Amino acid sequence: MEIIHLVFARNTKEKINQLVDIANQLATEQTKLGYTVQVWGIGSGTIEQLQQKPYKVCFFSSRLFMWNTLDNMKKAMKAVKPGTIFHIHGGIIPIFYPILFHLHKNNFQFVLSPHGRYNLYTLKLASYLKRKQFENFDSNIINWASAIHFVSEFERKELLASCPFDLQKSYVLPNGLIDNNINIAPKIMKHDEIIYCYYGELNVTKMGIDILLNAFAFFKKSNTNNAVLWIMGNGKDRNTILKSIKKLGLHKYVFVKPMVYGTLKFEQLSKIDIMVRPSRLDYSPFVVLESASMSIPSIVSNQTYFAELIKTANAGYTLKDNSVETLSQIFVESMNDIDSVQWNRKKMNARQMVIDHCAWNNIARAQIEVYKTL
């Protein structure tokens, strides 16, 4: 059995394209397991993340015309051995439809990993053309898929609400920790303050930062505590966030810091007590796993797709509904837990959760077992 991962490299300001990195992690680990693996990337430029890898990489430029790209891919497909499994990463990508139609027509089996692209928030705010793309084309892709991979039950239910499909061919498997940073030293630094932290894009609506600030303001006004909030990130809404902090009277308790990377990022994370992610649209934020690997629990919304994993592992707190009232209650609950045995248990569980469920070598094996059933 040979494996081909197909990924579209969307233009992004981020240094790391998340879907490309997921495909890379899977391909790398599956190569280590002895399988012949390729990654086919589609994009308007070179994909630097796929340079000098242990597997074969094929790049198909989409810079000119879609049909040129499709013709080149059809030629490549003619050389593909019968029984090869394709693993498709992403959704609502126009060029995917003719490619997957060709695979379906020629009886190739493919696994579809939507990676959150079919979430209800995206579909609700999508343009007319994107909604029609989903209704007329992606619905067919979903039906053609031999198996559909979801990272959480919440993601599976979201798609089921928009496009009924055969549940028997779907399965749930979380994403792993990028670069498998599970050997990072656990948090040992102690501070007089309890530090809550948001780390990520500064997008008020999408990332639920309005919910975060209003909940924290209510929490500070209604409870005597020594908690502070760090907001670390870059993005278009930085000035809006600073104005909101001033308006809510939080300037003594909320600190906005720039996003940092590499060793400096983990140095900063080592200082915090709880990661907070009350997002409305936020596919598998890896900083939650990075924090957990350092024995730092998180507060997350269902829309992060980590809520079920964290709840099952007792590795943090989940928001049953993503609201100011619920988050403020969780702030109180977490503050009460910090001085208890329960808190130490959550910290240990957070790290163990990453080791048990989020190691890419184990995830790669699990995906291989699915491929074998097709």
C-alpha positions in Angstrom: 0.0 0.0 0.0 1.3 3.4 -1.0 0.0 6.7 0.4 -0.4 10.2 -1.2 -1.4 13.2 0.9 -3.0 16.0 -1.1 -2.9 19.5 0.4 -3.7 23.0 -0.9 -1.3 25.6 0.4 -3.5 28.6 0.9 -1.8 32.0 0.9 -1.2 33.0 4.5 0.8 35.6 6.5 1.7 32.9 9.0 5.2 31.3 8.7 3.7 27.9 9.1 0.7 26.7 7.0 -1.2 24.5 9.4 -2.6 22.0 6.9 0.7 21.6 5.2 2.4 20.9 8.5 -0.3 18.3 9.4 0.3 16.6 6.1 4.0 16.8 6.7 3.8 15.3 10.2 1.6 12.4 9.0 3.8 11.7 5.9 7.0 11.8 8.0 5.8 9.3 10.6 4.2 7.0 8.0 7.5 7.0 6.1 9.2 5.9 9.3 6.7 3.1 9.6 8.1 1.7 6.3 5.4 2.9 3.9 6.0 4.7 0.5 4.5 8.1 1.0 4.2 11.2 -1.2 2.8 14.7 -0.5 1.2 16.5 -3.4 1.0 20.2 -2.8 -1.0 22.7 -4.9 -0.3 26.4 -4.6 0.7 29.6 -6.3 4.3 29.4 -5.2 6.9 27.0 -3.7 6.0 25.3 -0.4 9.0 25.9 1.7 7.7 23.7 4.5 8.0 20.7 2.2 11.6 21.1 1.3 14.2 18.4 2.1 11.7 15.8 3.4 12.2 12.0 3.8 9.3 11.4 1.4 8.7 12.4 -2.2 7.1 15.8 -2.8 5.3 16.8 -6.0 4.3 20.4 -6.4 1.6 21.5 -8.8 1.5 25.3 -9.5 -1.9 26.9 -9.6 -0.5 30.3 -10.6 -1.9 30.3 -14.2 -5.0 28.3 -15.1 -6.8 25.7 -13.0 -7.0 23.4 -16.0 -3.3 23.4 -16.5 -2.9 22.3 -12.9 -5.5 19.6 -13.4 -3.8 18.3 -16.6 -0.5 18.0 -14.8 -2.1 16.2 -11.9 -3.9 13.7 -14.3 -0.6 12.9 -15.9 0.9 12.2 -12.4 -2.1 10.1 -11.5 -1.4 7.8 -14.5 1.8 6.7 -12.8 0.1 6.0 -9.5 0.0 2.3 -8.5 -3.4 0.6 -8.1 -4.4 0.3 -4.5 -2.7 3.7 -3.6 -4.6 5.5 -0.9 -5.1 9.3 -1.2 -5.6 11.4 1.9 -7.2 14.7 1.1 -6.6 17.7 3.5 -9.0 20.6 3.6 -12.4 21.6 2.0 -14.2 24.2 0.0 -11.3 24.3 -2.5 -12.6 24.6 -6.1 -9.7 22.8 -7.7 -10.3 19.8 -5.5 -13.6 18.9 -7.1 -12.3 17.9 -10.6 -9.3 16.2 -9.0 -11.5 14.1 -6.7 -14.0 13.4 -9.5 -11.1 11.9 -11.5 -10.0 9.8 -8.5 -13.6 8.6 -7.9 -14.1 7.8 -11.6 -10.9 5.7 -11.7 -11.9 3.9 -8.5 -9.1 5.3 -6.2 -9.9 5.2 -2.5 -9.5 8.5 -0.6 -9.8 9.7 2.9 -11.1 13.2 3.5 -9.9 15.3 6.5 -11.9 18.5 6.3 -9.7 20.1 9.1 -12.6 22.3 10.3 -13.3 23.8 6.9 -17.0 22.7 7.1 -17.7 24.3 10.5 -21.0 26.1 10.9 -19.5 29.5 11.7 -17.5 29.5 8.4 -20.5 28.3 6.3 -22.7 30.9 7.9 -20.4 33.8 7.1 -19.2 32.4 3.7 -19.9 34.2 0.5 -22.7 33.1 -1.8 -20.1 31.4 -4.1 -18.5 29.5 -1.3 -21.9 28.3 0.0 -22.8 27.1 -3.5 -19.4 25.4 -3.7 -20.2 23.5 -0.6 -23.8 22.6 -1.6 -23.1 21.6 -5.2 -19.5 20.2 -5.1 -18.2 19.4 -1.6 -21.4 17.5 -0.8 -20.4 15.1 -3.6 -16.9 14.9 -2.4 -18.2 13.9 1.1 -20.3 11.2 -0.5 -17.4 9.9 -2.7 -15.0 9.7 0.2 -14.2 6.2 1.4 -13.7 7.5 4.9 -14.0 10.9 6.6 -11.7 11.9 9.4 -12.7 14.3 12.1 -10.6 15.6 15.0 -13.6 15.7 17.4 -17.2 14.6 17.7 -18.2 18.2 17.7 -16.7 18.6 14.2 -18.5 15.5 13.0 -21.9 16.8 14.3 -21.3 20.2 12.7 -20.9 18.6 9.2 -23.8 16.2 9.8 -26.1 19.2 10.5 -25.1 20.7 7.1 -24.7 17.6 4.9 -26.0 14.2 6.0 -23.5 11.4 5.3 -22.9 7.8 6.2 -21.7 7.9 9.8 -20.3 4.4 9.4 -17.4 5.6 7.2 -16.4 8.4 9.6 -14.0 8.3 12.5 -12.5 10.6 15.1 -8.8 11.0 15.7 -7.2 14.2 17.2 -4.3 16.1 15.7 -0.9 15.8 17.3 1.6 18.2 18.8 3.6 19.7 16.0 7.3 18.7 16.3 6.3 16.4 19.2 7.5 18.8 21.8 6.5 16.5 24.7 9.9 16.7 26.3 9.5 20.4 27.2 10.1 20.9 30.9 6.8 21.3 32.9 6.0 24.8 34.3 7.9 25.3 37.5 8.0 29.1 37.8 6.0 30.5 40.7 4.5 34.0 40.8 2.4 35.9 43.3 -0.1 36.5 40.4 -2.3 33.9 38.7 -1.6 34.4 35.0 -4.3 33.6 32.5 -3.1 33.8 28.9 -4.5 34.1 25.4 -1.9 33.4 22.7 -2.9 33.7 19.0 -4.3 35.9 16.3 -5.7 39.3 17.5 -9.1 38.9 15.8 -11.8 40.0 18.3 -14.8 38.2 16.7 -13.2 35.1 15.3 -11.1 34.3 18.4 -13.7 35.4 20.9 -11.5 38.1 22.5 -14.6 40.2 23.2 -16.0 37.3 25.3 -12.6 36.9 27.0 -12.3 40.6 28.0 -15.9 41.0 29.2 -15.7 37.8 31.2 -12.4 38.8 32.8 -13.8 42.2 33.6 -16.8 40.6 35.4 -14.5 38.2 37.1 -12.3 40.9 38.5 -15.2 43.1 39.6 -17.1 40.4 41.4 -14.2 38.5 43.0 -11.3 39.6 45.1 -8.3 37.9 43.4 -4.8 38.4 42.2 -5.4 37.2 38.6 -4.0 38.9 35.5 -4.5 38.3 31.8 -1.9 38.2 29.1 -3.0 38.6 25.5 -0.1 37.6 23.3 -0.4 37.9 19.5 -0.4 40.0 16.4 -3.4 41.0 14.2 -5.7 43.6 12.8 -7.6 44.2 16.0 -4.8 45.2 18.4 -5.9 48.8 18.7 -9.6 47.7 19.2 -8.4 45.4 22.0 -6.4 48.1 23.7 -9.5 50.4 23.6 -11.7 47.7 25.1 -9.2 47.1 27.9 -9.3 50.8 28.8 -13.1 51.0 28.5 -13.6 48.0 30.8 -11.1 49.4 33.4 -8.7 46.5 32.9 -5.5 48.4 32.2 -4.0 47.3 35.5 -4.8 43.6 35.0 -4.6 42.9 31.2 -1.3 43.2 29.3 -1.1 43.0 25.5 2.2 41.5 24.3 3.5 40.7 20.8 3.6 37.1 19.5 6.9 35.4 20.0 8.3 32.2 18.5 10.7 29.4 19.2 12.5 29.2 22.5 11.2 32.6 23.6 7.6 31.4 23.1 8.1 28.5 25.5 9.9 30.7 28.0 6.8 33.0 28.1 4.4 30.0 28.3 6.4 28.6 31.2 5.3 31.7 33.2 1.6 31.3 32.8 -0.9 29.2 34.8 -3.9 28.7 32.4 -4.3 29.0 28.6 -7.6 30.5 27.5 -9.2 30.0 24.1 -12.9 31.0 23.9 -12.9 31.0 20.1 -15.8 31.1 17.7 -13.7 29.8 14.9 -10.3 28.2 15.7 -9.3 24.9 14.3 -7.1 22.9 16.7 -4.9 25.7 18.1 -1.6 23.9 18.7 -0.7 26.3 21.5 -3.3 24.4 23.6 -1.2 21.2 23.1 2.0 23.1 23.6 0.7 24.4 26.9 -0.6 21.0 28.0 2.8 19.4 27.2 4.2 21.9 29.9 1.5 20.8 32.4 -0.5 24.0 31.8 -4.3 23.4 31.7 -6.5 25.2 29.3 -10.0 26.7 29.1 -11.4 26.1 25.6 -14.6 26.4 23.6 -16.1 23.5 21.6 -15.0 25.4 18.4 -11.3 24.7 19.2 -12.1 20.9 18.7 -10.1 20.2 21.9 -13.0 20.4 24.4 -13.9 16.7 24.3 -10.3 15.6 24.7 -9.6 18.0 27.6 -12.9 17.0 29.3 -12.3 13.3 29.0 -8.7 13.7 30.3 -9.7 16.1 33.0 -6.9 18.3 31.7 -8.6 21.7 32.0 -12.0 23.4 31.5 -14.5 23.4 28.7 -17.1 26.0 27.9 -20.5 24.3 27.5 -21.6 27.5 25.7 -19.2 30.2 24.5 -20.5 33.1 26.5 -19.3 35.8 28.9 -21.4 34.3 31.8 -20.0 30.8 31.4 -16.4 31.9 31.0 -16.6 34.1 34.1 -17.9 31.1 36.0 -14.9 29.0 34.8 -12.5 31.8 35.9 -14.0 31.5 39.4 -13.9 27.7 39.3 -10.3 27.5 38.1 -9.2 30.1 40.7 -10.7 28.0 43.4 -9.0 24.9 42.1 -5.5 26.3 41.9 -4.8 25.9 45.6 -6.3 22.4 45.7 -5.1 18.8 44.9 -7.5 19.0 42.0 -5.3 21.5 40.3 -2.1 19.4 40.5 -4.2 16.5 39.0 -5.3 18.7 36.1 -1.7 19.7 35.5 -0.4 16.1 35.4 -3.4 15.1 33.3 -2.7 17.8 30.7 0.8 16.5 30.1 -0.3 12.9 30.0 -3.1 13.8 27.6 -0.5 14.9 25.0 1.7 11.8 25.6 -1.3 9.4 25.3 -3.3 11.0 22.5 -1.3 13.6 20.6 1.9 11.9 19.5 2.1 11.9 15.7 3.7 8.4 15.6 0.6 6.9 17.2 -1.7 9.0 15.1 0.1 7.9 11.9 -0.4 4.2 12.9 -4.1 4.8 13.6 -4.5 6.4 10.2 -2.7 3.4 8.6 -5.2 1.0 10.2 -8.1 3.0 8.7 -6.4 2.9 5.2 -6.2 -0.9 5.5 -10.0 -1.2 5.9 -10.8 0.7 2.7 
